[in-house]
């Protein structure tokens, strides 16, 4: 007999909702650029829509890093590359940085996402808006970790972005390129760093190597599922990264009591900063 709890942890052969996001959101983003640049959509509306679409496209990009979109690796990675376009994010670079985050959650120097939770509170928005630039800095410092093909792809994609920007300036479209491409990617990056890096890990004090059940948490409130694209169940993602984003809530509700017994926390979106709890000796949850 199939155990629904075990079944909820299995990655599907094809995560169709994620596939649709990976294909349709970049197409909608491209259409928005065309409509905004041609004047058929008011520019402020085009900027807002392009920003929202860039935010949405992160979810298939993210799931592709865990091969949770399609079981066939080449197709999964292709969809990840397509999804990264609105964010101007080279897939190989993001994959390495994101997997580093999973290996070293909340560890100084080793966790690249700790950038979005460090430093003075007043400067955090600036850090959120530059999370991807921090990734680039790490890439150029640690490029020997990447294969030759990955290095070529990343540098080529960054170079293509620069050339497109220069071409836009040369043709008198520089302002449109700034407003429709660069600004939405920057706004989406800031929102993503806040929603996916800062909120689920605050106050960033417990490394996963010490307690994987307390290194991140569940944000209380099902209404958060849509705006956060299910990352309100971020603990589920860290424990079971092969589960696609739309399955996090189901896993949490199936395993909630087990996870709470292991020290998992449900916390409010706002309120007092989380205090670091005293760790308890508990057996690891079987997966």
JOPEUR-V191246 format. One record per pair of residues at least 6 apart in sequence whose ideal C-beta (glycine too) atoms are under 7 Angstrom apart, sorted by the first residue. I is the first residue (numbers start at 1). J is the second residue. Records with the same first field share a line. If there is no record, write none. Layout:
I = J + J
This chain:
4 = 254
5 = 254 + 255
8 = 247 + 250 + 251 + 254
9 = 240 + 243 + 251 + 287
11 = 68 + 242 + 243
12 = 244
13 = 71
14 = 70
15 = 63 + 68 + 69 + 244
17 = 246
18 = 60 + 63 + 69 + 244 + 245
19 = 69 + 70 + 79
21 = 56 + 59 + 60
22 = 60 + 69 + 79 + 82 + 83
23 = 82
25 = 53 + 56 + 57
26 = 57 + 82 + 83 + 85 + 86
28 = 53
29 = 50 + 53 + 54 + 57 + 86
32 = 41 + 46 + 49 + 50 + 53
33 = 50 + 180 + 181
35 = 41 + 46
36 = 43 + 46 + 180
37 = 176 + 180
43 = 179
46 = 180
47 = 179 + 180 + 183 + 184
50 = 180 + 184
51 = 184 + 187 + 188
53 = 86
54 = 86 + 87 + 184 + 185 + 188
55 = 188 + 191 + 192
57 = 83 + 86 + 87
58 = 87 + 192
59 = 229 + 245
60 = 69 + 79 + 80 + 83
61 = 80 + 83 + 84 + 87 + 89 + 91 + 94
62 = 98
63 = 69 + 244 + 245
64 = 76 + 77 + 79 + 80 + 83
65 = 80 + 94 + 95 + 98 + 99
66 = 241 + 242
67 = 73 + 76
68 = 242 + 243 + 244
69 = 76 + 79
70 = 76 + 79
77 = 91
80 = 91
81 = 91
84 = 90 + 91 + 94
86 = 185
87 = 185 + 188 + 189
88 = 161 + 185
89 = 132
90 = 153 + 154 + 157 + 158
92 = 146 + 150 + 153 + 154
93 = 135 + 139 + 154
94 = 135
96 = 145 + 146
97 = 112 + 135 + 138
100 = 110 + 111 + 112
101 = 111 + 112 + 113
102 = 238 + 241
104 = 110 + 111
105 = 111 + 207 + 208 + 215 + 216 + 238
106 = 114 + 201 + 204 + 205 + 206 + 207 + 208 + 215
107 = 207
108 = 114
112 = 134 + 135 + 138
113 = 197
114 = 204
115 = 127 + 131 + 134
116 = 127 + 128 + 131 + 193 + 197 + 198
117 = 197 + 198 + 201 + 202 + 204
119 = 127
124 = 198
125 = 190
128 = 190 + 193 + 194 + 198
129 = 186 + 189 + 190
131 = 189 + 193 + 197
132 = 189
139 = 154
143 = 151
165 = 177
168 = 174 + 176 + 177
195 = 228 + 231
196 = 231
199 = 219
200 = 216 + 217 + 219 + 231 + 234
201 = 216
202 = 273 + 274
203 = 273 + 274
205 = 276
206 = 214 + 215 + 276
207 = 215
208 = 215
211 = 263 + 279
212 = 238 + 239
213 = 259 + 262 + 263 + 264
214 = 263 + 265 + 277
215 = 238
216 = 234 + 235 + 238
217 = 235 + 265 + 266 + 267
218 = 232 + 233 + 235 + 252 + 264 + 265 + 266
219 = 232 + 267 + 269
220 = 266 + 267 + 268
221 = 232 + 269
224 = 232 + 269
225 = 232 + 249
229 = 245
230 = 245 + 246 + 248 + 249
233 = 248 + 249 + 252
235 = 264
236 = 243 + 248 + 251 + 252
237 = 248
240 = 251 + 287
243 = 251
258 = 285
259 = 285
262 = 282 + 285
263 = 280 + 282
267 = 274
